[in-house]
Amino acid sequence: MARRVVFLGDSITMGYGLDHAEDRYSTVFCKMAGAKEINYGITGTLMARAGLSKTDGTAFIDRYAAMEAADLAVVFGATNDYFWTDAPIAPEDSEDDRYFLNAVRHLCLGLKGKYPGVPVVFITPYQMRGVGNYLGGKDALASSRHNTDQRNFVGCTLADYVSVLRRICGENRIPVLDLFRDFKADAAHSDVDEARFTLDGCHPNAAGHRRIAEMLTAFCEGRRLL
C-alpha cells in the first residue's frame, strides 16, 4: 500500500493558477515518493483565526483535526497571515488562536497528538511579492501590491512570521523546510526570479512548484522522514 501524505495549506498548496493540478508541489512530491497525496489546501486561509479566516472556520488551526490518517504531514502556511491578518503576531496574556504565535504553537501540539510517531514537516514562505492588506483596514477590504519586507497592517514583515514559525517548530522538535532562506530565488526584489518561479510574484508557477517539491523531497530523504 502506498504511503499517505497529507498537506495542509493555502492557495499555494491548492495549486492556485496552475493549468494542471499535477504540477502542484504536493502532487509532484508524492509522485517522486511513490506516495498517495491527500491535499487540504484552501485558498485565502490563514494559520490563525484572524483576517480572512476569522469567521468561516477554515483557519489551519480549525481544519487539522479532520484530516485523514497519514504517514507524513506537511504544513505550508504563514503567507496569508502576513498578507491578511487583522490581529497582532503575538498575544498579550492570551491563548486566543487569532494570534499567529498561539495558532502555530497549538497547531504543532495538535498535529503531534493527532499523528503520534508520524513525522510532521512545516514549510515557510519564500521571499515574494503580492497583494495584501498592509495598507488596508481591520476588515482586510483594502489592498496594495508590495514586497513582503514592508510592514503589514499590524506592523510585521513576512520575515517576522517566518521567525516565529521556525522558533515554535524548534521548541516542538518539528523540522522546518525554510524556503525563506533556502529557496535560492527572491521574487520580492528580482523581476527575473518573479517571472521564472511565480505567476504573479506570490503564487508559484509549475517551475516554482517543482522547485519546492524537489527541495521537500531532498529534505525528507535527508532526515529519513518518508
PASEBA-1860 file (N, C-alpha, C; in nm, 3 decimals):
! residues 226
1> MARRVVFL> 0.085/-0.119/0.000/0.000/0.000/0.000/0.088/0.125/0.000 ~ 0.052/0.223/-0.083/0.131/0.346/-0.091/0.124/0.423/0.040 ~ 0.235/0.484/0.077/0.236/0.571/0.194/0.148/0.693/0.166 ~ 0.089/0.745/0.272/-0.007/0.854/0.261/0.054/0.982/0.317 ~ 0.043/1.090/0.240/0.096/1.220/0.283/-0.018/1.320/0.281 ~ -0.042/1.386/0.395/-0.143/1.492/0.400/-0.073/1.627/0.391 ~ -0.134/1.718/0.319/-0.082/1.853/0.300/-0.187/1.953/0.348 ~ -0.150/2.035/0.445/-0.237/2.140/0.497/-0.181/2.273/0.452
9> GDSITMGY> -0.263/2.355/0.384/-0.208/2.479/0.332/-0.314/2.573/0.277 ~ -0.264/2.670/0.202/-0.350/2.774/0.145/-0.353/2.760/-0.007 ~ -0.359/2.872/-0.079/-0.371/2.866/-0.224/-0.250/2.802/-0.291 ~ -0.132/2.816/-0.232/-0.012/2.755/-0.290/-0.026/2.604/-0.288 ~ -0.067/2.549/-0.175/-0.087/2.404/-0.165/-0.202/2.358/-0.253 ~ -0.305/2.441/-0.267/-0.418/2.408/-0.353/-0.378/2.406/-0.500 ~ -0.271/2.480/-0.536/-0.228/2.487/-0.675/-0.289/2.601/-0.752 ~ -0.318/2.712/-0.682/-0.383/2.827/-0.743/-0.310/2.873/-0.870
17> GLDHAEDR> -0.386/2.893/-0.978/-0.333/2.949/-1.101/-0.268/2.852/-1.196 ~ -0.246/2.729/-1.153/-0.183/2.630/-1.241/-0.283/2.579/-1.344 ~ -0.234/2.551/-1.462/-0.320/2.493/-1.565/-0.351/2.347/-1.536 ~ -0.259/2.279/-1.466/-0.275/2.136/-1.440/-0.243/2.107/-1.294 ~ -0.336/2.043/-1.224/-0.318/2.013/-1.082/-0.196/1.925/-1.058 ~ -0.160/1.844/-1.156/-0.045/1.755/-1.136/0.087/1.830/-1.127 ~ 0.085/1.962/-1.156/0.207/2.042/-1.145/0.229/2.099/-1.005 ~ 0.131/2.088/-0.915/0.149/2.147/-0.783/0.252/2.066/-0.703
25> YSTVFCKM> 0.318/2.134/-0.611/0.433/2.073/-0.542/0.394/1.946/-0.468 ~ 0.275/1.943/-0.408/0.233/1.825/-0.332/0.219/1.703/-0.423 ~ 0.165/1.724/-0.542/0.145/1.614/-0.636/0.279/1.566/-0.692 ~ 0.366/1.661/-0.726/0.499/1.625/-0.777/0.576/1.549/-0.670 ~ 0.571/1.599/-0.546/0.641/1.532/-0.436/0.592/1.389/-0.420 ~ 0.461/1.369/-0.419/0.408/1.235/-0.398/0.441/1.142/-0.514 ~ 0.447/1.196/-0.634/0.488/1.114/-0.748/0.633/1.071/-0.731 ~ 0.719/1.161/-0.687/0.859/1.127/-0.663/0.872/1.022/-0.552
33> AGAKEINY> 0.787/1.034/-0.449/0.798/0.946/-0.333/0.718/0.817/-0.347 ~ 0.638/0.805/-0.454/0.552/0.690/-0.469/0.445/0.685/-0.360 ~ 0.396/0.802/-0.322/0.302/0.814/-0.211/0.165/0.860/-0.260 ~ 0.064/0.841/-0.177/-0.070/0.891/-0.204/-0.084/1.031/-0.147 ~ -0.131/1.124/-0.229/-0.149/1.263/-0.187/-0.290/1.285/-0.132 ~ -0.298/1.351/-0.015/-0.425/1.395/0.041/-0.410/1.544/0.067 ~ -0.474/1.626/-0.015/-0.447/1.770/-0.018/-0.559/1.848/0.050 ~ -0.520/1.927/0.151/-0.615/2.011/0.225/-0.582/2.159/0.205
41> GITGTLMA> -0.542/2.196/0.086/-0.515/2.336/0.057/-0.643/2.411/0.026 ~ -0.664/2.524/0.093/-0.779/2.611/0.066/-0.729/2.753/0.048 ~ -0.764/2.813/-0.063/-0.713/2.945/-0.096/-0.759/3.050/0.005 ~ -0.671/3.146/0.033/-0.705/3.260/0.118/-0.704/3.234/0.266 ~ -0.667/3.113/0.310/-0.678/3.081/0.451/-0.549/3.111/0.527 ~ -0.564/3.139/0.655/-0.454/3.170/0.746/-0.431/3.053/0.840 ~ -0.315/3.051/0.902/-0.292/2.954/1.008/-0.373/2.991/1.132 ~ -0.383/3.121/1.158/-0.454/3.172/1.275/-0.598/3.208/1.241
49> RAGLSKTD> -0.679/3.224/1.347/-0.819/3.264/1.330/-0.828/3.417/1.323 ~ -0.773/3.473/1.219/-0.770/3.619/1.205/-0.795/3.654/1.060 ~ -0.819/3.782/1.033/-0.835/3.827/0.896/-0.941/3.749/0.821 ~ -0.903/3.695/0.706/-0.999/3.624/0.622/-1.045/3.492/0.683 ~ -0.973/3.440/0.782/-1.011/3.312/0.843/-1.091/3.328/0.971 ~ -1.126/3.450/1.009/-1.178/3.470/1.145/-1.321/3.423/1.163 ~ -1.400/3.412/1.057/-1.541/3.378/1.075/-1.586/3.254/1.000 ~ -1.505/3.203/0.908/-1.555/3.094/0.823/-1.506/2.956/0.865
57> GTAFIDRY> -1.431/2.948/0.975/-1.388/2.818/1.024/-1.289/2.745/0.938 ~ -1.217/2.817/0.853/-1.122/2.749/0.765/-0.976/2.776/0.799 ~ -0.948/2.838/0.913/-0.810/2.854/0.955/-0.745/2.717/0.972 ~ -0.614/2.712/0.951/-0.543/2.584/0.966/-0.575/2.521/1.101 ~ -0.577/2.604/1.207/-0.597/2.553/1.342/-0.733/2.487/1.357 ~ -0.828/2.523/1.272/-0.962/2.463/1.276/-0.974/2.339/1.188 ~ -0.885/2.321/1.092/-0.901/2.216/0.991/-0.821/2.090/1.017 ~ -0.713/2.101/1.093/-0.621/1.987/1.100/-0.686/1.864/1.164
65> AAMEAADL> -0.776/1.884/1.259/-0.832/1.771/1.333/-0.912/1.677/1.243 ~ -0.965/1.727/1.132/-1.046/1.645/1.043/-0.964/1.577/0.934 ~ -0.833/1.594/0.933/-0.751/1.534/0.829/-0.742/1.382/0.846 ~ -0.721/1.315/0.736/-0.714/1.169/0.736/-0.583/1.119/0.798 ~ -0.581/0.991/0.826/-0.459/0.927/0.874/-0.349/0.940/0.769 ~ -0.224/0.945/0.814/-0.114/0.969/0.720/0.016/0.910/0.773 ~ 0.111/0.896/0.682/0.247/0.855/0.717/0.342/0.974/0.724 ~ 0.293/1.091/0.676/0.368/1.216/0.682/0.268/1.329/0.672
73> AVVFGATN> 0.285/1.433/0.754/0.200/1.552/0.746/0.288/1.672/0.712 ~ 0.245/1.748/0.611/0.319/1.865/0.564/0.229/1.988/0.577 ~ 0.281/2.092/0.642/0.206/2.217/0.662/0.283/2.330/0.596 ~ 0.218/2.400/0.503/0.282/2.511/0.432/0.191/2.632/0.448 ~ 0.234/2.727/0.532/0.149/2.842/0.559/0.227/2.963/0.606 ~ 0.154/3.063/0.653/0.202/3.192/0.705/0.199/3.302/0.601 ~ 0.189/3.268/0.474/0.182/3.371/0.370/0.061/3.462/0.392 ~ -0.056/3.403/0.410/-0.177/3.484/0.429/-0.184/3.547/0.567
81> DYFWTDAP> -0.116/3.486/0.665/-0.111/3.550/0.796/-0.040/3.684/0.786 ~ 0.060/3.692/0.699/0.125/3.821/0.674/0.035/3.914/0.593 ~ -0.022/3.862/0.485/-0.098/3.949/0.395/-0.231/3.996/0.455 ~ -0.304/3.906/0.525/-0.444/3.933/0.551/-0.484/3.932/0.697 ~ -0.391/3.935/0.790/-0.428/3.934/0.931/-0.486/4.067/0.975 ~ -0.566/4.061/1.082/-0.610/4.182/1.149/-0.577/4.176/1.298 ~ -0.488/4.081/1.335/-0.450/4.062/1.475/-0.299/4.067/1.489 ~ -0.248/4.116/1.602/-0.104/4.116/1.625/-0.045/3.976/1.612
89> IAPEDSED> 0.084/3.971/1.586/0.150/3.842/1.564/0.160/3.760/1.691 ~ 0.173/3.827/1.806/0.191/3.759/1.933/0.087/3.806/2.034 ~ 0.048/3.719/2.127/-0.057/3.754/2.222/-0.005/3.834/2.340 ~ -0.098/3.896/2.409/-0.068/3.958/2.538/-0.150/3.884/2.643 ~ -0.086/3.786/2.709/-0.154/3.707/2.814/-0.284/3.647/2.764 ~ -0.276/3.580/2.651/-0.395/3.522/2.591/-0.358/3.391/2.522 ~ -0.453/3.298/2.520/-0.437/3.173/2.446/-0.518/3.174/2.317 ~ -0.569/3.290/2.279/-0.657/3.305/2.163/-0.582/3.271/2.035
97> DRYFLNAV> -0.641/3.185/1.953/-0.577/3.144/1.828/-0.597/3.244/1.715 ~ -0.649/3.363/1.746/-0.644/3.473/1.650/-0.500/3.519/1.632 ~ -0.417/3.496/1.733/-0.278/3.538/1.729/-0.193/3.430/1.662 ~ -0.108/3.472/1.570/-0.028/3.377/1.492/0.057/3.287/1.581 ~ 0.125/3.343/1.678/0.212/3.262/1.763/0.134/3.152/1.832 ~ 0.019/3.184/1.888/-0.063/3.083/1.954/-0.109/2.977/1.856 ~ -0.154/3.021/1.739/-0.205/2.925/1.640/-0.097/2.827/1.599 ~ 0.025/2.875/1.576/0.134/2.786/1.537/0.166/2.688/1.650
105> RHLCLGLK> 0.172/2.739/1.773/0.203/2.651/1.886/0.096/2.544/1.903 ~ -0.030/2.584/1.898/-0.138/2.487/1.917/-0.147/2.391/1.798 ~ -0.114/2.439/1.680/-0.113/2.350/1.563/-0.003/2.246/1.576 ~ 0.114/2.287/1.620/0.224/2.192/1.642/0.183/2.085/1.743 ~ 0.130/2.128/1.856/0.090/2.034/1.960/-0.024/1.945/1.911 ~ -0.119/2.004/1.839/-0.232/1.926/1.790/-0.192/1.820/1.689 ~ -0.101/1.855/1.600/-0.057/1.759/1.499/0.024/1.646/1.562 ~ 0.107/1.679/1.661/0.184/1.575/1.729/0.090/1.479/1.803
113> GKYPGVPV> -0.019/1.533/1.858/-0.117/1.448/1.925/-0.199/1.366/1.828 ~ -0.232/1.424/1.714/-0.313/1.354/1.614/-0.234/1.246/1.542 ~ -0.106/1.271/1.521/-0.022/1.179/1.445/0.096/1.131/1.530 ~ 0.072/1.059/1.638/0.184/1.011/1.722/0.276/0.918/1.644 ~ 0.404/0.947/1.651/0.502/0.864/1.581/0.513/0.891/1.433 ~ 0.431/0.984/1.380/0.432/1.018/1.238/0.506/1.151/1.220 ~ 0.599/1.159/1.126/0.672/1.285/1.107/0.582/1.397/1.056 ~ 0.606/1.516/1.108/0.538/1.638/1.066/0.645/1.736/1.018
121> VFITPYQM> 0.620/1.801/0.905/0.713/1.899/0.849/0.636/2.028/0.822 ~ 0.695/2.141/0.862/0.641/2.271/0.825/0.729/2.331/0.715 ~ 0.666/2.406/0.625/0.737/2.478/0.519/0.711/2.626/0.536 ~ 0.817/2.707/0.532/0.799/2.852/0.542/0.776/2.912/0.403 ~ 0.713/3.029/0.397/0.704/3.101/0.270/0.843/3.139/0.218 ~ 0.855/3.153/0.087/0.975/3.207/0.027/0.961/3.359/0.019 ~ 1.066/3.427/-0.023/1.059/3.572/-0.036/0.978/3.606/-0.162 ~ 0.877/3.690/-0.146/0.781/3.709/-0.254/0.725/3.851/-0.255
129> RGVGNYLG> 0.652/3.880/-0.362/0.568/3.998/-0.373/0.423/3.952/-0.365 ~ 0.333/4.046/-0.351/0.194/4.005/-0.351/0.101/4.121/-0.325 ~ -0.027/4.088/-0.314/-0.130/4.186/-0.284/-0.191/4.150/-0.149 ~ -0.184/4.242/-0.055/-0.238/4.217/0.077/-0.288/4.344/0.142 ~ -0.318/4.337/0.271/-0.384/4.448/0.338/-0.287/4.535/0.418 ~ -0.161/4.540/0.378/-0.069/4.616/0.462/-0.103/4.764/0.464 ~ -0.181/4.811/0.368/-0.235/4.946/0.374/-0.385/4.945/0.401 ~ -0.437/4.827/0.429/-0.581/4.813/0.445/-0.627/4.830/0.588
137> GKDALASS> -0.754/4.803/0.611/-0.812/4.819/0.743/-0.837/4.687/0.811 ~ -0.903/4.693/0.924/-0.920/4.575/1.007/-1.002/4.466/0.939 ~ -1.081/4.501/0.841/-1.161/4.402/0.771/-1.095/4.353/0.642 ~ -0.971/4.394/0.619/-0.893/4.347/0.504/-0.962/4.375/0.373 ~ -1.031/4.487/0.363/-1.104/4.520/0.240/-1.017/4.597/0.141 ~ -0.917/4.667/0.191/-0.828/4.743/0.104/-0.700/4.663/0.083 ~ -0.638/4.678/-0.033/-0.516/4.603/-0.059/-0.424/4.683/-0.148 ~ -0.299/4.640/-0.151/-0.199/4.706/-0.233/-0.085/4.610/-0.262
145> RHNTDQRN> -0.032/4.617/-0.383/0.080/4.531/-0.419/0.208/4.584/-0.354 ~ 0.288/4.493/-0.300/0.409/4.536/-0.229/0.502/4.418/-0.208 ~ 0.625/4.449/-0.172/0.721/4.347/-0.133/0.699/4.311/0.013 ~ 0.729/4.188/0.048/0.696/4.140/0.181/0.800/4.178/0.287 ~ 0.898/4.259/0.250/0.985/4.317/0.351/0.927/4.448/0.404 ~ 0.812/4.489/0.350/0.739/4.602/0.404/0.646/4.554/0.515 ~ 0.620/4.641/0.611/0.539/4.602/0.726/0.391/4.598/0.689 ~ 0.321/4.499/0.742/0.179/4.483/0.712/0.095/4.569/0.806
153> FVGCTLAD> -0.034/4.546/0.806/-0.129/4.629/0.881/-0.098/4.630/1.031 ~ -0.042/4.519/1.083/-0.012/4.512/1.227/0.136/4.533/1.256 ~ 0.210/4.583/1.156/0.348/4.624/1.179/0.454/4.518/1.165 ~ 0.424/4.409/1.094/0.520/4.299/1.082/0.555/4.272/0.935 ~ 0.674/4.220/0.913/0.716/4.176/0.781/0.695/4.026/0.769 ~ 0.704/3.974/0.647/0.694/3.829/0.630/0.803/3.758/0.709 ~ 0.922/3.818/0.716/1.032/3.757/0.792/0.995/3.738/0.938 ~ 0.914/3.826/0.993/0.872/3.812/1.133/0.788/3.686/1.152
161> YVSVLRRI> 0.700/3.658/1.058/0.617/3.537/1.066/0.703/3.412/1.048 ~ 0.798/3.418/0.958/0.888/3.305/0.938/0.969/3.278/1.063 ~ 1.016/3.384/1.128/1.094/3.370/1.251/1.014/3.302/1.361 ~ 0.889/3.345/1.379/0.803/3.283/1.480/0.777/3.137/1.445 ~ 0.750/3.109/1.319/0.724/2.972/1.275/0.844/2.882/1.304 ~ 0.963/2.929/1.271/1.084/2.850/1.297/1.103/2.826/1.446 ~ 1.081/2.931/1.526/1.105/2.920/1.670/1.007/2.823/1.736 ~ 0.879/2.835/1.705/0.780/2.749/1.769/0.797/2.604/1.724
169> CGENRIPV> 0.827/2.582/1.597/0.854/2.446/1.549/0.978/2.389/1.617 ~ 1.080/2.473/1.635/1.201/2.427/1.704/1.173/2.386/1.847 ~ 1.089/2.462/1.915/1.053/2.429/2.053/0.980/2.296/2.061 ~ 0.911/2.261/1.953/0.834/2.137/1.949/0.904/2.026/1.872 ~ 1.029/2.049/1.835/1.110/1.949/1.764/1.044/1.903/1.636 ~ 0.989/1.999/1.563/0.929/1.973/1.432/1.019/2.033/1.326 ~ 1.065/1.954/1.230/1.157/2.006/1.128/1.089/2.107/1.036 ~ 1.167/2.205/0.990/1.116/2.313/0.906/1.198/2.322/0.779
177> LDLFRDFK> 1.132/2.312/0.666/1.194/2.341/0.537/1.185/2.492/0.517 ~ 1.296/2.560/0.526/1.298/2.706/0.528/1.318/2.762/0.388 ~ 1.208/2.779/0.316/1.217/2.835/0.182/1.257/2.982/0.185 ~ 1.225/3.052/0.291/1.261/3.194/0.300/1.413/3.210/0.291 ~ 1.485/3.116/0.349/1.631/3.119/0.349/1.691/3.041/0.233 ~ 1.632/2.929/0.195/1.699/2.832/0.109/1.642/2.817/-0.031 ~ 1.537/2.892/-0.065/1.475/2.875/-0.197/1.569/2.916/-0.311 ~ 1.667/3.001/-0.279/1.768/3.046/-0.376/1.707/3.126/-0.490
185> ADAAHSDV> 1.599/3.196/-0.459/1.537/3.288/-0.554/1.465/3.394/-0.472 ~ 1.456/3.514/-0.525/1.398/3.625/-0.450/1.297/3.699/-0.536 ~ 1.176/3.645/-0.539/1.070/3.708/-0.619/1.027/3.842/-0.561 ~ 1.070/3.872/-0.438/1.035/4.001/-0.377/1.109/4.117/-0.443 ~ 1.229/4.090/-0.491/1.312/4.201/-0.540/1.368/4.179/-0.680 ~ 1.350/4.060/-0.735/1.407/4.029/-0.866/1.297/4.000/-0.967 ~ 1.287/4.083/-1.070/1.189/4.058/-1.176/1.218/3.926/-1.246 ~ 1.346/3.890/-1.258/1.385/3.765/-1.322/1.333/3.646/-1.242
193> DEARFTLD> 1.356/3.649/-1.109/1.309/3.539/-1.025/1.157/3.534/-1.019 ~ 1.093/3.650/-1.020/0.947/3.653/-1.019/0.892/3.583/-1.142 ~ 0.946/3.614/-1.258/0.897/3.555/-1.382/0.935/3.407/-1.393 ~ 1.049/3.370/-1.339/1.099/3.234/-1.352/1.020/3.136/-1.264 ~ 0.982/3.180/-1.143/0.926/3.086/-1.046/0.785/3.115/-1.000 ~ 0.727/3.229/-1.038/0.593/3.261/-0.991/0.503/3.306/-1.106 ~ 0.375/3.303/-1.078/0.275/3.352/-1.172/0.253/3.502/-1.158 ~ 0.267/3.550/-1.035/0.227/3.686/-1.003/0.312/3.751/-0.894
201> GCHPNAAG> 0.428/3.693/-0.868/0.512/3.742/-0.760/0.490/3.669/-0.630 ~ 0.377/3.600/-0.619/0.342/3.527/-0.496/0.321/3.378/-0.523 ~ 0.223/3.345/-0.605/0.191/3.204/-0.630/0.292/3.142/-0.726 ~ 0.345/3.025/-0.691/0.443/2.963/-0.779/0.382/2.913/-0.909 ~ 0.460/2.923/-1.017/0.422/2.858/-1.142/0.468/2.713/-1.137 ~ 0.456/2.641/-1.248/0.494/2.500/-1.248/0.640/2.481/-1.210 ~ 0.728/2.570/-1.256/0.870/2.560/-1.221/0.891/2.585/-1.073 ~ 0.818/2.680/-1.016/0.828/2.707/-0.874/0.779/2.590/-0.790
209> HRRIAEML> 0.668/2.531/-0.830/0.616/2.414/-0.759/0.716/2.298/-0.766 ~ 0.776/2.280/-0.884/0.874/2.171/-0.895/0.994/2.197/-0.806 ~ 1.038/2.320/-0.798/1.150/2.354/-0.709/1.114/2.320/-0.564 ~ 0.994/2.356/-0.521/0.951/2.325/-0.384/0.945/2.174/-0.363 ~ 0.889/2.101/-0.460/0.879/1.956/-0.447/1.016/1.891/-0.438 ~ 1.108/1.937/-0.519/1.243/1.880/-0.516/1.311/1.909/-0.383 ~ 1.292/2.030/-0.332/1.352/2.065/-0.203/1.289/1.984/-0.090 ~ 1.156/1.965/-0.095/1.089/1.886/0.008/1.133/1.740/0.001
217> TAFCEGRR> 1.151/1.688/-0.118/1.198/1.550/-0.134/1.336/1.533/-0.073 ~ 1.428/1.622/-0.107/1.563/1.614/-0.051/1.562/1.631/0.101 ~ 1.477/1.721/0.149/1.466/1.746/0.293/1.419/1.621/0.366 ~ 1.315/1.557/0.314/1.260/1.437/0.380/1.354/1.318/0.368 ~ 1.416/1.302/0.252/1.510/1.192/0.235/1.631/1.208/0.326 ~ 1.679/1.331/0.339/1.795/1.355/0.425/1.767/1.326/0.571 ~ 1.641/1.336/0.613/1.603/1.311/0.752/1.528/1.179/0.770 ~ 1.518/1.102/0.661/1.451/0.971/0.663/1.309/0.984/0.721
225> LL> 1.236/1.082/0.669/1.102/1.109/0.717/0.995/1.032/0.644 ~ 1.031/0.975/0.529/0.930/0.902/0.449/0.995/0.785/0.378
END
